[in-house]
Amino acid sequence: MSEIVVRQLNLRRPVDVHQGDIIVLELEENPLTGYSWDLADVPAFVTVAESSYEPATPPDLVALRVRRFRILATATGEGTIEGHLRRPWDLANVAERFSVPLSVR
């Protein structure tokens, strides 16, 4: 079992993992804006194990924290993980989107 970290700069690159691996998505957020990342769609062959955040290091005014999604590859398959940056009370308005092509062997 391996842990593969995908940072915000690499979100559109395909991710190839093995069944049992953990994919960690690291996304920058600024909580002062009210916007936070959520996963809008995940393939059936993965499970979101955890969503957490911590202050960015070094701290700055652009990204005050890093959102981490830990995703477990539970079965083989191909699909896309999609996420949205939006305010929890205004789900219709998406400020930013990402998609990560995923292949689990």
Secondary structure as a PSIPRED ss2 file (coil, helix, strand):
# PSIPRED VFORMAT (PSIPRED V4.0)

   1 M C   1.000  0.000  0.000
   2 S C   1.000  0.000  0.000
   3 E E   0.000  0.000  1.000
   4 I E   0.000  0.000  1.000
   5 V E   0.000  0.000  1.000
   6 V E   0.000  0.000  1.000
   7 R E   0.000  0.000  1.000
   8 Q H   0.000  1.000  0.000
   9 L H   0.000  1.000  0.000
  10 N H   0.000  1.000  0.000
  11 L C   1.000  0.000  0.000
  12 R C   1.000  0.000  0.000
  13 R C   1.000  0.000  0.000
  14 P C   1.000  0.000  0.000
  15 V E   0.000  0.000  1.000
  16 D E   0.000  0.000  1.000
  17 V E   0.000  0.000  1.000
  18 H C   1.000  0.000  0.000
  19 Q C   1.000  0.000  0.000
  20 G C   1.000  0.000  0.000
  21 D C   1.000  0.000  0.000
  22 I E   0.000  0.000  1.000
  23 I E   0.000  0.000  1.000
  24 V E   0.000  0.000  1.000
  25 L E   0.000  0.000  1.000
  26 E E   0.000  0.000  1.000
  27 L E   0.000  0.000  1.000
  28 E E   0.000  0.000  1.000
  29 E E   0.000  0.000  1.000
  30 N C   1.000  0.000  0.000
  31 P H   0.000  1.000  0.000
  32 L H   0.000  1.000  0.000
  33 T H   0.000  1.000  0.000
  34 G C   1.000  0.000  0.000
  35 Y C   1.000  0.000  0.000
  36 S E   0.000  0.000  1.000
  37 W E   0.000  0.000  1.000
  38 D E   0.000  0.000  1.000
  39 L E   0.000  0.000  1.000
  40 A E   0.000  0.000  1.000
  41 D E   0.000  0.000  1.000
  42 V C   1.000  0.000  0.000
  43 P C   1.000  0.000  0.000
  44 A C   1.000  0.000  0.000
  45 F C   1.000  0.000  0.000
  46 V E   0.000  0.000  1.000
  47 T E   0.000  0.000  1.000
  48 V E   0.000  0.000  1.000
  49 A E   0.000  0.000  1.000
  50 E E   0.000  0.000  1.000
  51 S E   0.000  0.000  1.000
  52 S E   0.000  0.000  1.000
  53 Y E   0.000  0.000  1.000
  54 E E   0.000  0.000  1.000
  55 P E   0.000  0.000  1.000
  56 A C   1.000  0.000  0.000
  57 T C   1.000  0.000  0.000
  58 P C   1.000  0.000  0.000
  59 P C   1.000  0.000  0.000
  60 D C   1.000  0.000  0.000
  61 L C   1.000  0.000  0.000
  62 V C   1.000  0.000  0.000
  63 A C   1.000  0.000  0.000
  64 L C   1.000  0.000  0.000
  65 R E   0.000  0.000  1.000
  66 V E   0.000  0.000  1.000
  67 R E   0.000  0.000  1.000
  68 R E   0.000  0.000  1.000
  69 F E   0.000  0.000  1.000
  70 R E   0.000  0.000  1.000
  71 I E   0.000  0.000  1.000
  72 L E   0.000  0.000  1.000
  73 A E   0.000  0.000  1.000
  74 T C   1.000  0.000  0.000
  75 A C   1.000  0.000  0.000
  76 T C   1.000  0.000  0.000
  77 G E   0.000  0.000  1.000
  78 E E   0.000  0.000  1.000
  79 G E   0.000  0.000  1.000
  80 T E   0.000  0.000  1.000
  81 I E   0.000  0.000  1.000
  82 E E   0.000  0.000  1.000
  83 G E   0.000  0.000  1.000
  84 H E   0.000  0.000  1.000
  85 L E   0.000  0.000  1.000
  86 R E   0.000  0.000  1.000
  87 R E   0.000  0.000  1.000
  88 P C   1.000  0.000  0.000
  89 W C   1.000  0.000  0.000
  90 D E   0.000  0.000  1.000
  91 L E   0.000  0.000  1.000
  92 A E   0.000  0.000  1.000
  93 N E   0.000  0.000  1.000
  94 V E   0.000  0.000  1.000
  95 A E   0.000  0.000  1.000
  96 E E   0.000  0.000  1.000
  97 R E   0.000  0.000  1.000
  98 F E   0.000  0.000  1.000
  99 S E   0.000  0.000  1.000
 100 V E   0.000  0.000  1.000
 101 P E   0.000  0.000  1.000
 102 L E   0.000  0.000  1.000
 103 S E   0.000  0.000  1.000
 104 V E   0.000  0.000  1.000
 105 R C   1.000  0.000  0.000
